[in-house]
Amino acid sequence: MDSVFQCQDLAEVREQIDRVDRSLVALIAERGIYVRQAAAFKHSREEVEGGKRVDQVMRRVERLAGELGADPALTAAVYRTMIEYFVADEMAAFRGRAAGD
């Protein structure tokens, strides 16, 4: 194990977990900003649902999980949940935009 990841006590472990959690939440928020921007360019329900794009993202993150030492099943589950949420959010925005036409 890399010495950078070697904590000396439980308090330090928790401090590092809190640091990582903050980074993860910030990255989820940033991803959401870009997803909302992408929604503005989509003109159909099929584009919002993005089946091919979802498949591409899932393959990429599962590969990245293997490369970076993350659990592929956990990574896939997290991404599936996140993508489901973002697609639902985009769909609501799309329906609202279509109703306003």
Residue frames as a rotation matrix with the C-alpha (Angstrom) as fourth column:
MET 1
0.580 0.814 0.000 0.00
0.814 -0.580 0.000 0.00
0.000 0.000 -1.000 0.00
ASP 2
-0.014 -0.532 0.846 1.25
0.455 -0.757 -0.469 3.47
0.890 0.379 0.253 -0.88
SER 3
-0.590 -0.308 -0.746 2.44
0.804 -0.145 -0.576 5.37
0.070 -0.940 0.334 2.20
VAL 4
-0.882 0.332 0.335 0.28
-0.259 -0.934 0.246 8.35
0.394 0.131 0.910 1.19
PHE 5
0.049 0.984 -0.171 -2.77
-0.414 0.176 0.893 6.23
0.909 0.027 0.416 2.07
GLN 6
-0.183 -0.206 -0.961 -1.34
0.631 0.725 -0.275 4.91
0.754 -0.657 -0.003 5.33
CYS 7
0.371 0.398 0.839 -3.09
-0.384 -0.757 0.529 6.53
0.846 -0.518 -0.128 8.30
GLN 8
-0.663 -0.749 -0.013 -1.74
-0.230 0.220 -0.948 6.38
0.712 -0.626 -0.318 11.83
ASP 9
-0.907 0.421 -0.003 -5.03
0.131 0.274 -0.953 6.18
-0.400 -0.865 -0.304 13.73
LEU 10
-0.280 0.902 0.329 -8.81
0.940 0.327 -0.098 6.08
-0.196 0.282 -0.939 13.38
ALA 11
0.346 0.384 -0.856 -9.15
0.298 -0.910 -0.288 9.86
-0.889 -0.156 -0.430 13.65
GLU 12
-0.488 -0.609 -0.625 -6.83
-0.445 -0.443 0.779 10.29
-0.751 0.658 -0.055 10.67
VAL 13
-0.852 0.269 0.450 -8.74
0.497 0.687 0.530 7.64
-0.166 0.675 -0.719 8.69
ARG 14
0.127 0.983 -0.131 -12.00
0.895 -0.171 -0.411 9.48
-0.426 -0.065 -0.902 9.37
GLU 15
0.127 -0.176 -0.976 -10.43
-0.106 -0.981 0.163 12.81
-0.986 0.082 -0.143 8.45
GLN 16
-0.845 -0.499 -0.192 -9.30
-0.263 0.075 0.962 11.38
-0.465 0.863 -0.195 5.11
ILE 17
-0.556 0.739 0.381 -12.73
0.823 0.555 0.123 9.81
-0.120 0.382 -0.917 4.46
ASP 18
0.345 0.684 -0.643 -14.34
0.559 -0.699 -0.445 13.20
-0.754 -0.206 -0.624 5.16
ARG 19
-0.283 -0.548 -0.787 -11.90
-0.379 -0.690 0.617 14.84
-0.881 0.473 -0.013 2.73
VAL 20
-0.974 -0.059 0.218 -12.71
0.154 0.535 0.831 12.29
-0.166 0.843 -0.512 0.03
ASP 21
-0.175 0.984 0.041 -16.46
0.921 0.178 -0.348 12.66
-0.350 -0.023 -0.937 0.67
ARG 22
0.227 0.214 -0.950 -16.21
0.065 -0.977 -0.205 16.42
-0.972 -0.015 -0.235 0.18
SER 23
-0.676 -0.552 -0.488 -14.38
-0.466 -0.192 0.864 15.90
-0.571 0.811 -0.128 -3.11
LEU 24
-0.839 0.403 0.366 -16.89
0.532 0.753 0.388 13.30
-0.119 0.520 -0.846 -4.31
VAL 25
0.136 0.945 -0.297 -19.88
0.783 -0.286 -0.552 15.52
-0.606 -0.158 -0.779 -3.50
ALA 26
0.006 -0.209 -0.978 -18.22
-0.304 -0.932 0.197 18.48
-0.953 0.296 -0.069 -5.25
LEU 27
-0.909 -0.393 -0.138 -17.62
-0.260 0.278 0.925 16.33
-0.325 0.876 -0.355 -8.32
ILE 28
-0.485 0.827 0.286 -21.22
0.844 0.528 -0.095 15.07
-0.230 0.195 -0.953 -8.33
ALA 29
0.314 0.580 -0.751 -22.39
0.358 -0.805 -0.472 18.69
-0.879 -0.121 -0.461 -8.17
GLU 30
-0.369 -0.540 -0.757 -20.08
-0.530 -0.547 0.648 19.62
-0.764 0.640 -0.084 -11.04
ARG 31
-0.944 0.067 0.322 -21.29
0.272 0.709 0.650 16.66
-0.185 0.702 -0.688 -13.10
GLY 32
-0.076 0.995 -0.068 -24.87
0.844 0.028 -0.535 17.81
-0.531 -0.098 -0.842 -12.50
ILE 33
0.077 0.020 -0.997 -24.04
-0.208 -0.977 -0.036 21.24
-0.975 0.210 -0.071 -13.90
TYR 34
-0.768 -0.453 -0.452 -22.82
-0.524 0.041 0.851 19.67
-0.367 0.890 -0.269 -17.14
VAL 35
-0.743 0.587 0.323 -25.76
0.634 0.771 0.060 17.27
-0.214 0.249 -0.945 -17.33
ARG 36
0.193 0.845 -0.499 -28.16
0.518 -0.520 -0.680 20.22
-0.834 -0.127 -0.537 -17.07
GLN 37
-0.179 -0.326 -0.928 -26.24
-0.594 -0.716 0.366 21.99
-0.784 0.617 -0.065 -19.84
ALA 38
-0.977 -0.193 0.096 -26.42
-0.059 0.667 0.742 18.87
-0.207 0.719 -0.663 -22.02
ALA 39
-0.342 0.928 0.150 -30.18
0.716 0.360 -0.598 18.73
-0.609 -0.097 -0.787 -21.49
ALA 40
0.146 0.390 -0.909 -30.54
-0.177 -0.894 -0.412 22.09
-0.973 0.221 -0.061 -23.21
PHE 41
-0.528 -0.451 -0.719 -29.11
-0.771 -0.099 0.629 20.60
-0.355 0.887 -0.296 -26.42
LYS 42
-0.923 0.204 0.326 -31.43
0.251 0.961 0.111 17.59
-0.291 0.185 -0.939 -26.50
HIS 43
-0.689 0.643 -0.334 -34.56
-0.725 -0.613 0.315 17.72
-0.002 0.460 0.888 -28.64
SER 44
0.104 0.750 -0.654 -36.26
-0.526 0.599 0.604 14.38
0.844 0.281 0.457 -28.00
ARG 45
0.741 0.257 0.620 -37.13
-0.667 0.391 0.634 11.97
-0.080 -0.884 0.461 -25.23
GLU 46
0.906 -0.418 -0.075 -34.75
0.379 0.876 -0.300 9.44
0.191 0.243 0.951 -26.80
GLU 47
0.128 -0.889 0.440 -31.86
0.096 -0.430 -0.898 11.91
0.987 0.157 0.030 -26.62
VAL 48
0.207 0.002 0.978 -32.64
-0.881 -0.435 0.187 12.57
0.426 -0.900 -0.089 -22.95
GLU 49
0.914 0.183 0.363 -32.75
-0.339 0.836 0.431 8.85
-0.224 -0.516 0.826 -22.15
GLY 50
0.342 -0.897 -0.279 -29.45
-0.934 -0.293 -0.203 8.46
0.101 0.331 -0.938 -24.02
GLY 51
0.942 0.127 0.311 -29.25
-0.195 0.961 0.197 4.67
-0.274 -0.246 0.930 -24.21
LYS 52
0.669 -0.742 0.048 -26.06
0.469 0.371 -0.802 4.55
0.577 0.559 0.596 -26.29
ARG 53
0.080 -0.648 0.758 -24.40
-0.412 -0.714 -0.567 7.26
0.908 -0.266 -0.324 -24.22
VAL 54
0.580 0.174 0.796 -25.35
-0.813 0.189 0.551 5.54
-0.055 -0.966 0.251 -20.97
ASP 55
0.968 -0.239 0.082 -23.80
0.246 0.965 -0.087 2.31
-0.058 0.105 0.993 -22.28
GLN 56
0.369 -0.874 0.316 -20.61
0.262 -0.229 -0.938 4.20
0.892 0.429 0.144 -23.24
VAL 57
0.151 -0.275 0.950 -20.37
-0.784 -0.618 -0.054 5.83
0.602 -0.737 -0.309 -19.81
MET 58
0.808 0.218 0.547 -20.95
-0.543 0.639 0.546 2.54
-0.230 -0.738 0.634 -18.01
ARG 59
0.828 -0.561 -0.012 -18.27
0.487 0.729 -0.482 0.73
0.279 0.393 0.876 -20.03
ARG 60
0.178 -0.797 0.578 -15.83
-0.018 -0.590 -0.807 3.59
0.984 0.133 -0.119 -19.46
VAL 61
0.217 -0.095 0.971 -16.34
-0.902 -0.400 0.163 3.81
0.373 -0.911 -0.173 -15.69
GLU 62
0.959 0.078 0.274 -16.19
-0.183 0.906 0.382 0.04
-0.218 -0.417 0.882 -15.25
ARG 63
0.572 -0.817 0.078 -12.87
0.543 0.305 -0.782 0.06
0.615 0.490 0.618 -17.13
LEU 64
0.051 -0.538 0.842 -11.65
-0.388 -0.787 -0.480 3.00
0.920 -0.302 -0.248 -15.04
ALA 65
0.718 0.260 0.646 -12.66
-0.695 0.203 0.690 1.21
0.049 -0.944 0.326 -11.86
GLY 66
0.917 -0.398 0.011 -10.44
0.398 0.917 -0.007 -1.70
-0.007 0.011 1.000 -12.83
GLU 67
0.265 -0.858 0.440 -7.56
0.441 -0.298 -0.846 0.60
0.858 0.418 0.300 -13.74
LEU 68
-0.097 -0.272 0.957 -7.82
-0.505 -0.816 -0.283 2.65
0.858 -0.511 -0.058 -10.55
GLY 69
-0.855 -0.332 -0.400 -8.45
0.086 0.669 -0.738 -0.21
0.512 -0.665 -0.543 -8.14
ALA 70
-0.509 0.771 0.382 -12.08
-0.838 -0.343 -0.424 0.55
-0.196 -0.537 0.821 -7.35
ASP 71
-0.596 0.406 0.692 -14.64
0.172 0.907 -0.384 -2.22
-0.784 -0.110 -0.611 -7.02
PRO 72
-0.984 0.179 -0.022 -16.25
-0.060 -0.209 0.976 -2.49
0.171 0.961 0.217 -10.50
ALA 73
-0.343 0.915 -0.214 -19.63
0.792 0.404 0.458 -3.67
0.505 -0.012 -0.863 -9.14
LEU 74
-0.015 0.289 -0.957 -19.82
0.805 -0.564 -0.183 -0.83
-0.592 -0.774 -0.224 -6.61
THR 75
-0.777 -0.346 -0.525 -18.72
-0.002 -0.834 0.552 1.70
-0.629 0.430 0.647 -9.23
ALA 76
-0.858 0.500 0.115 -21.34
0.224 0.163 0.961 0.44
0.462 0.850 -0.252 -11.68
ALA 77
-0.093 0.867 -0.490 -24.07
0.976 0.176 0.126 0.58
0.195 -0.466 -0.863 -9.02
VAL 78
-0.225 -0.065 -0.972 -23.16
0.507 -0.860 -0.060 4.13
-0.832 -0.507 0.227 -8.03
TYR 79
-0.926 -0.188 -0.327 -23.12
-0.162 -0.587 0.794 5.27
-0.341 0.788 0.513 -11.64
ARG 80
-0.641 0.763 0.085 -26.40
0.572 0.401 0.716 3.52
0.512 0.508 -0.693 -12.50
THR 81
0.074 0.666 -0.742 -28.06
0.964 -0.238 -0.117 5.30
-0.254 -0.707 -0.660 -9.58
MET 82
-0.396 -0.304 -0.866 -26.51
0.203 -0.949 0.241 8.65
-0.896 -0.080 0.437 -10.48
ILE 83
-1.000 0.015 -0.019 -27.43
-0.022 -0.171 0.985 8.32
0.012 0.985 0.171 -14.16
GLU 84
-0.354 0.932 -0.075 -31.01
0.866 0.356 0.352 7.30
0.355 0.060 -0.933 -13.32
TYR 85
0.088 0.347 -0.934 -31.35
0.734 -0.656 -0.175 10.43
-0.673 -0.670 -0.313 -11.18
PHE 86
-0.615 -0.412 -0.673 -29.83
-0.067 -0.822 0.565 12.72
-0.786 0.392 0.478 -13.80
VAL 87
-0.915 0.346 0.208 -31.97
0.296 0.225 0.928 11.25
0.275 0.911 -0.308 -16.61
ALA 88
-0.039 0.943 -0.331 -35.10
0.997 0.061 0.056 11.75
0.073 -0.327 -0.942 -14.49
ASP 89
-0.037 -0.062 -0.997 -34.02
0.431 -0.902 0.041 15.33
-0.902 -0.428 0.060 -13.79
GLU 90
-0.907 -0.331 -0.260 -33.35
-0.107 -0.416 0.903 15.96
-0.407 0.847 0.342 -17.48
MET 91
-0.670 0.711 0.213 -36.67
0.658 0.436 0.614 14.39
0.344 0.551 -0.760 -18.42
ALA 92
0.150 0.720 -0.677 -38.55
0.891 -0.395 -0.222 16.70
-0.428 -0.570 -0.701 -16.06
ALA 93
-0.306 -0.339 -0.890 -36.76
-0.011 -0.933 0.360 19.70
-0.952 0.119 0.281 -17.56
PHE 94
-0.993 -0.063 0.096 -37.44
0.088 0.122 0.989 18.42
-0.074 0.991 -0.115 -21.07
ARG 95
-0.305 0.952 0.030 -41.15
0.937 0.294 0.191 17.96
0.173 0.087 -0.981 -20.33
GLY 96
0.185 0.321 -0.929 -41.29
0.605 -0.782 -0.150 21.45
-0.775 -0.534 -0.338 -18.84
ARG 97
-0.648 -0.502 -0.572 -39.57
-0.170 -0.637 0.752 22.89
-0.742 0.585 0.327 -21.87
ALA 98
-0.906 0.344 0.246 -41.87
0.379 0.405 0.832 21.01
0.187 0.847 -0.497 -24.26
ALA 99
-0.018 0.943 -0.332 -44.95
0.987 -0.035 -0.154 22.21
-0.157 -0.330 -0.931 -22.33
GLY 100
0.021 -0.054 -0.998 -43.72
0.288 -0.956 0.058 25.77
-0.957 -0.289 -0.005 -22.67
ASP 101
-0.874 -0.400 0.275 -43.50
0.342 -0.105 0.934 25.57
-0.345 0.910 0.228 -26.48
